[in-house]
Amino acid sequence: MSESDTVDWRSMPADPDPDDLGYDPLELDITESSADGGHYVILPHDEEFLRDDAFIVAEEDAVVSLDDRI
């Protein structure tokens, strides 16, 4: 990585505008695993985005409502 590619993260805003993040958010479906409670499967809502690697399996502690964080 060249010096011009590095970012001083301390100079970045703590609450950036979502348009500045460099990606488009998408709607997700979150389902608790029936095989082993306490794990969730997170899939894109639009099946067009679903690929073999387009999912997240997370433990219960990793899933939080952002509404609760405001």
C-alpha positions as a Markdown table, in Angstrom:
| # | Residue | x | y | z |
|---|---|---|---|---|
| 1 | Met | 0.0 | 0.0 | 0.0 |
| 2 | Ser | 1.4 | 3.3 | -1.0 |
| 3 | Glu | 1.5 | 6.3 | 1.4 |
| 4 | Ser | -1.2 | 8.0 | -0.7 |
| 5 | Asp | -3.5 | 5.0 | -0.1 |
| 6 | Thr | -3.3 | 5.1 | 3.7 |
| 7 | Val | -6.1 | 6.8 | 5.6 |
| 8 | Asp | -5.8 | 8.6 | 8.9 |
| 9 | Trp | -8.9 | 7.1 | 10.6 |
| 10 | Arg | -8.7 | 9.6 | 13.4 |
| 11 | Ser | -9.5 | 12.3 | 11.0 |
| 12 | Met | -12.7 | 10.6 | 9.8 |
| 13 | Pro | -16.1 | 11.5 | 11.2 |
| 14 | Ala | -17.4 | 9.3 | 13.9 |
| 15 | Asp | -20.9 | 9.2 | 12.3 |
| 16 | Pro | -20.3 | 9.3 | 8.5 |
| 17 | Asp | -23.0 | 10.0 | 5.9 |
| 18 | Pro | -24.1 | 6.5 | 4.6 |
| 19 | Asp | -23.5 | 7.8 | 1.1 |
| 20 | Asp | -19.8 | 8.1 | 2.0 |
| 21 | Leu | -19.3 | 4.5 | 3.0 |
| 22 | Gly | -18.6 | 3.3 | -0.6 |
| 23 | Tyr | -21.3 | 0.6 | -0.8 |
| 24 | Asp | -25.0 | 0.3 | -1.2 |
| 25 | Pro | -26.9 | -1.1 | 1.8 |
| 26 | Leu | -29.3 | -3.9 | 1.1 |
| 27 | Glu | -32.3 | -5.3 | 3.0 |
| 28 | Leu | -31.4 | -8.4 | 5.0 |
| 29 | Asp | -33.5 | -11.3 | 6.4 |
| 30 | Ile | -32.4 | -12.5 | 9.8 |
| 31 | Thr | -33.5 | -16.0 | 10.9 |
| 32 | Glu | -32.7 | -17.9 | 14.1 |
| 33 | Ser | -31.2 | -21.3 | 13.3 |
| 34 | Ser | -33.6 | -24.1 | 14.2 |
| 35 | Ala | -30.7 | -26.6 | 14.3 |
| 36 | Asp | -28.9 | -25.0 | 17.2 |
| 37 | Gly | -30.5 | -22.1 | 19.1 |
| 38 | Gly | -28.4 | -19.0 | 19.6 |
| 39 | His | -27.2 | -18.7 | 16.1 |
| 40 | Tyr | -28.6 | -16.6 | 13.3 |
| 41 | Val | -28.5 | -16.9 | 9.5 |
| 42 | Ile | -28.5 | -13.5 | 7.7 |
| 43 | Leu | -29.4 | -13.5 | 4.0 |
| 44 | Pro | -30.0 | -10.8 | 1.5 |
| 45 | His | -33.8 | -10.2 | 1.1 |
| 46 | Asp | -33.5 | -10.0 | -2.7 |
| 47 | Glu | -32.8 | -13.5 | -4.0 |
| 48 | Glu | -30.9 | -11.8 | -6.9 |
| 49 | Phe | -28.0 | -11.1 | -4.5 |
| 50 | Leu | -28.0 | -14.6 | -3.0 |
| 51 | Arg | -24.9 | -16.6 | -3.9 |
| 52 | Asp | -23.2 | -19.5 | -2.2 |
| 53 | Asp | -21.1 | -17.1 | -0.1 |
| 54 | Ala | -23.7 | -14.3 | 0.4 |
| 55 | Phe | -24.7 | -15.2 | 3.9 |
| 56 | Ile | -23.6 | -14.7 | 7.5 |
| 57 | Val | -23.9 | -17.2 | 10.4 |
| 58 | Ala | -23.6 | -15.3 | 13.7 |
| 59 | Glu | -23.8 | -16.0 | 17.4 |
| 60 | Glu | -26.6 | -14.3 | 19.3 |
| 61 | Asp | -24.2 | -11.8 | 20.9 |
| 62 | Ala | -23.2 | -10.5 | 17.5 |
| 63 | Val | -26.7 | -9.6 | 16.4 |
| 64 | Val | -28.1 | -6.3 | 17.8 |
| 65 | Ser | -30.8 | -3.9 | 16.8 |
| 66 | Leu | -29.3 | -0.6 | 15.6 |
| 67 | Asp | -32.4 | 1.1 | 16.9 |
| 68 | Asp | -31.3 | 0.2 | 20.4 |
| 69 | Arg | -27.9 | 1.9 | 19.8 |
| 70 | Ile | -29.2 | 5.4 | 19.1 |
